[in-house]
Amino acid sequence: MKKQPLLNTYVNNISMTEAIDEIQRLIESRRKSYVVAINVDVIIKIENSDYLKRITDEADLTIVDGKPLIWISHWHKQPIKSKISGSDLVPELCKKAAEAGYKIFIVGGREGIGEKARINMEKQYPGIQVVGTYAPPYGFENREDELKKLNQIISDSAPDILIVCFGCPKQEMWVYENYQNYNATISICAGGTVDFLAGNVRRAPAWMSEHGLEWFYRFIQEPRRMFKRYFIEDMQIFRLAWKYRENYR
């Protein structure tokens, strides 16, 4: 699908329905592919990593997750249709998977979280096929034996959809370097979605999400962990919005 510039990367300007349709098309084509979601945190990391930029630019589908980026796209006169977060996309994919018979595998999260997510998904989406979950050990990405083990575990289940929840940039880097080495059709970089699926972390109310306050809801839940990200690191987005304004004139 055609992409358009957004600050320092390129994204697909699509709605949720269009994203689901495109993912289904990719699954039916049986071509190995991967999906990434861009939020403020990812944009800031891209600014300091040519490698992460290449990964996001080359993704088969790059969706926009974050109201601030939607607002910036309007300011730059190239408006993005809608915000699509991984935690919104994956439940919609689960509905489609249950209908179409697609197999799902979840990788990431702490030990036992994936299984808890699987149980919840099977209750919520009758007929869904969650063919496996796996939480690799800390530092697995730096160990050849663990990488081979993980690729083999995924390949043995041969999922149509692989939900990857390692957090950015680890998940994007791992998918980019390995998606051709395991037998899964499409890999979705989904951050903390496994915790939402497992019920360990509550989603922000819809009205907060629609008004760009989902970050504040998460901050209230985990103030110590999220303070630096939201109030120090993510403040760079104002500088980047100004820096890249000339690209749209």
Stockholm file with secondary structure:
# STOCKHOLM 1.0

chainA/1-249         MKKQPLLNTYVNNISMTEAIDEIQRLIESRRKSYVVAINVDVIIKIENSDYLKRITDEADLTIVDGKPLIWISHWHKQPIKSKISGSDLVPELCKKAAEAGYKIFIVGGREGIGEKARINMEKQYPGIQVVGTYAPPYGFENREDELKKLNQIISDSAPDILIVCFGCPKQEMWVYENYQNYNATISICAGGTVDFLAGNVRRAPAWMSEHGLEWFYRFIQEPRRMFKRYFIEDMQIFRLAWKYRENYR
#=GR chainA/1-249 SS CCCEEETTEEECCCCHHHHHHHHHHHHHHTCCEEEEEECHHHHHHHHTCHHHHHHHHHCSEEEECCHHHHHHHHHTTCCCSCCCCHHHHHHHHHHHHHHHTCEEEEEESSTTHHHHHHHHHHHHSTTCEEEEEECCCTTGGGCHHHHHHHHHHHHHHCCSEEEEESCTTHHHHHHHHHTTTSSCSEEEECTTHHHHHHTSSCCCCHHHHHTTCHHHHHHHHSHHHHHHIIIIITTHHHHHHHHGGGGGC
#=GC SS_cons         CCCEEETTEEECCCCHHHHHHHHHHHHHHTCCEEEEEECHHHHHHHHTCHHHHHHHHHCSEEEECCHHHHHHHHHTTCCCSCCCCHHHHHHHHHHHHHHHTCEEEEEESSTTHHHHHHHHHHHHSTTCEEEEEECCCTTGGGCHHHHHHHHHHHHHHCCSEEEEESCTTHHHHHHHHHTTTSSCSEEEECTTHHHHHHTSSCCCCHHHHHTTCHHHHHHHHSHHHHHHIIIIITTHHHHHHHHGGGGGC
//
